[in-house]
Structure formats: C-alpha cells, structure tokens
Amino acid sequence: MKSDRIGSICLALLCLFGTAGAYDQMEDAMSTGFVAQDASAASLIQDFRWIGSDGDLVGDDGVPDGTVDGHFRLKLRLSQEVVVTRVSLYESNEAGDQAVQPYIWDTDPGTSWGYLGVFYDGRLINNDLEQSRMQGEVELDLYCNDLGVFVPNNSFGVQVYIQATGVTAI
C-alpha cells in the first residue's frame, strides 16, 4: 500500500553542506581541503573545489555580462535518483559556517543574492533544476560573478538541496 504521508516525508528537501577550505595560493589551495560537516553530506558530496576564474558564463540574469566568473566544481554521489532543487554558494569560515556578512550566490531567482549558474554536462540547468534528474556520480560546475572575494585565505561553502524522485511503498 502506498502512503501519501510517508511519500511526502521521503520527498522532503535535504540540505547538504560542504566547504572548499581556506587556501594559500589561489590556483591550488581551494582544490584541496574539502570538509563535509556531517556524515550524510560526506556520503553524498564527494568533492568541492575551486577551479579558477576562467571565463564569463553567467551574470546577474544568467547570461554572460563581461565580468570574469569564479568557477567551482562539485562532485556528488547519489545512490538514488534525485532532483537538485537549489544550490547556494557562500563565503564561510574555515569550519564551513557562513561568514558574518557573507557574499552569497544562489540558483533561486527569488533571492536578492548573486546569480549562481549550475552546469551539468556542459549545459546551464538553472531553469530546469526541477526537471534535472540525477543519479550516480554527478559533476556540477558552479559559476558566479567574481566580486573580488576569490582571494587567498577566503573560504567558501556550498548548500545543495535535493529531492528524492520516488515514493516509498509500505
């Protein structure tokens, strides 16, 4: 028998945290130092790293704007099919906690934060997040305007909201 109540609980959003830790040299320090804040995040977020300021793929409205973007890579291991419903990138302390007055970039157009472009298999999926079903080893590229904060000794965290796509039968 299927239970809508159980199904809706199983479809609740999960929030996963990871951080690309503090670094000494821009080129490689953010490519090391990933720390998951809890066991469930550690099993799902495999890696989160700084790639570089390597192009202009997004602006405040999701199209290139002539400003070089910061580029992060996020690797997930998803044992079941999920939909990534939202991704946030934020300035953090070394422990991964959000900074006191952080710069934040987000895929949610309803926020006043900066635009975060999420690319999957080379295509921008922000407008299709609800339709982007993913499973297994998944690599996402995150791009956002460089507001002058991608400098040595800064740390960044990521929040990934996922929703399971199945309904549990009991």
N, C-alpha and C positions, 0 to 999 in steps of 0.2 A: 504494500500500500504506500502510495506517495503522500508525503505530508507537506503542504504548503508552508506550514510554520517551520518545520525542520529545513526545508529548502531555502527559505528566506534567510535563515540563520547561516546556512552554509554559503550563501551568496553575499554575506556581509563583506564590506571592504576591509582589507588588511592593510596596514601601513608598515612598510619595511624601511629600515634605516641602515645606511652605510656611510662611511666617510672616506674621503681621499685626504689623508693626514697632512700635517704641516710638512713643508719641504724647504730645502736649502737652495736648490737650483731649479729654475723653472722647467727645464727640459725633462728632468727625470725624477724629481722628488715626488711629484704627485702621481707618478706611475708606480709608486710603492706606498706602503703604509695604509692599505685598506683595513678598516676595523669595523666589524659588524657589531651593533650594540646589543643584540640578543641572539639566542640560538636559532630562532625561526628565520631571522634575517640572514644569519650566517649560512643556513642551508639553502637559501634562495638567491641571495646576492653573492655571486662568486667573485666579482672584482668591480672596482670603481676607481677609475684613474684619469688623471689629466693627460690629454693628448697634445694640446698646444693651441696657440692662436693661429689657426691655419686656413682661414677663408672667411667669406661672408655669405652665409647661407640663410640667415634669418635677421629680422629687425623687429621692431615693436609690433608690427602687424603680420609677421610671419614670412615676409619676403625680404630679400637682401636690401640693405639700406646704405651700403658703402662703408660700414663700420666692421672692422675685423671682429670675428666671433671667438669666444672661448669654446673649446671642444673637449668634452669628457666622454669616456666610454664606460658603459655599464653592462656587465655580463650577469645574466640571471640563469638559474637552473630551475625550471618549472616542471614538477613531476606530473602535473595535470594541466589540462587546457585552461587558460585564464585569459581575461581581457585586462590590459593595463588601462585603467580609467583616468589616471592622473599621475604626473611626475612633477616634483618640486626640487630645485637645486638651491641651496642656501649657504651663506657664509657661516662657518662654525668655529668652535674652539677645537683644540686637538682631541678632545674626548668625543667629538661629534655632536655636541649640543649646539643649538642655534646661538649665534652671537647675539649680544645685547641689542644692537641695532643693525641687523644683517641686511646685506643685499640678498634679494630673493628673486628667482626666476621660476615661472610656473607655466604649465600647459593649460591651466584653467583660465579662459578668457574673461571670466567674471571677477578676477582679482585685479588689484592695481599694481601688481608686481611686474617685473620684466618678462618678456616673452621667452619661453624655453621651447626650442624646436627639438622634437624627438624623431630620429630617423631609424627606420628598421629596414634592413636590406636595401639601403640607399635611398629610401623614399620617406618624405615627411609624412608622419602619420597623425599629427595633432588633430586634424579634422575627422579622422577615422578611428580615434582611440577606442571608442566603444565597439567598433567592428573589427579591431585588430586582435584576432585570437592567436595566442602563442602557447607553445609547449616545448619542453626540452631545453637545450642550450640556446639561449637567446642573447644576441648582442645588440644593444641600442647605443646610438651615438646621440649625444646631447649637445646642442649648440645654443649659445646665448650671447648677447652683446657684451663685449668686454668693457666694463665701466671703470677700468683702472684698478680692479681688485685682484686680478690674477697675477699676483706678485709673490716673490719668495716670502715664506713664513705665514702665508694665509692658508686656512683650511676650509674645506667645503664638504657639505653633507648632501645626501640625496634621500628623498622620500618617494617611494613607489607604491601607489595604491593599485591593488589588483582585485579582481572579482572572479570567482570560480564560475565556469560556464555550465556546470551540470547541476542536476537536482538529486539530492540523496534519497534513495528509496529505502523504506524500512518495513 
